Amino acid sequence: MTSTPVRSGELQLPSGITLCYDDRGPEQGTPLLFIMGLSCQMVFWPESLLDDLAARGYRVIRFDNRDVGLSSRLRFPQQHSPLAAVARATLGLRLKVGYTLHDMVDDTIGLLDGLGIERAHLIGVSMGGMIAQLTAGKFPQRVLSLTSIMSSNNSRWLPLPSLGALKLLLAPKGNIRTREDYIAYGFEFISTIGGTLPWSRALLEQTFGQSWDRGLYPRGIQQQLFAIFATGDLTPWLKRVQCPATVIHGSVDPLIRPAGGRASARHIRGAKLVIIPNMGHDLPDPVLPQIADLIDETARRAG
């Protein structure tokens, strides 16, 4: 549990989307906005990472993306099966979807507007890294620095996930009926997409249990996945990023391969690339101090 006082709230954006968020650290501190990845609620950001940065004087903000946790749950007609969506995205064919990552960028900017924040440092993981990259490219005047973790430029030419990771991502979750089922799924999830660095079993159980208690929305997770596929290559936007940027990736990530992180760093002018040995598609305890230092260092590069 966090040892830092946390302020919680929700904001309704002009679009009608409601976002649940919390923040910690000095309210007048320079804001760090944390954007989570596909299917994951904001509680997946490790408390120790957030507390570390709040103790350094930052105002640390995280939120539930649309379609997860306590933020708005949307419902659009399903035009494609998950496998068909993967195939169409791989072939560069158009998808019919309810929204794209561009809409989630608008959510991000809307949250900053609602909180009265003119400029912030953005930190995103996986899909959240794509949203952060896209925000920095579309709204450079709003982004002080960018830290993208285990993400990519979303190019269809990147290496595919491992078979195990892809199966876990696309397989139906109909056998999850209880809190205990979901926690067991969580252990399977991390063992499949994580690296070889240790996780706290108690912390993992707490995180997945808390997600269950806050509420799951399987349809929303699929809609987020389709949003990624429909957005396409981010490279043209990455070339517009003007702020200091650091790209962090695990050396053994089976879901978004290290080539994804390298592609993002290659197209962002002046980006620093850090490959962490033995880290997969996860945020294991041993790397959190290093990640906090890298976020702080990137923010300091912005002055």
FENFENLIN-V940494 format. One line per field, one symbol per residue. psi: psi as a letter, one per 30 degrees, with the letter a starting at -180 (. if undefined). burial: b if it has 24 or more other C-alpha atoms within 12 Angstrom, else e. A space follows every 50 residues. Layout:
psi = ???
burial = ???
This chain:
psi = lkgkkkklalkklfffkkkklllllkfglkkkjkjlakfklfffkkeeee eeeefggljjkllklkglbglkkljlkjflleeeeeeeeefglkkjlela feefeeeeeeeeeffgkeklkkkkkbeeeeeeeeeeeeifffjelkjkkh alggkfflkllleeeeeeefkkhfgjfleeeeeeeeeeeefeflbgkkkj eeeeeeeeeeeeefklieeeeeeeeeeeefeakfeeeeffkflkkkkkkk fhjfejlffeeeeeeefjkgkkkjkjkgkbilileffeeeeeeeeeeeef ff.
burial = eeeeeeeeebbebeeebbbbbbbbbeeeebbbbbbbbbbbbbbbbbbbbb bbbbebebbbbbbbbbbbbbbbbbeeeeebebeebbeebbeeeebebbbb bbbbbbbbbbbbeebebebbbbbbbbbbbbbbbbbbbbbbebbbbbbbbb bbbbbbebebbeeebeeebbeeeeeeeeeeebbbbbbebbbbbbbbbebe eebbbbbbbbbbeebbbbbbbbbbbbbbbbbbbbbebbbebbbbbbbbbb bbbbbbbbbbbbbbbebbbebbbbbbebbbbbbbbebbeebbebbbebbe eee
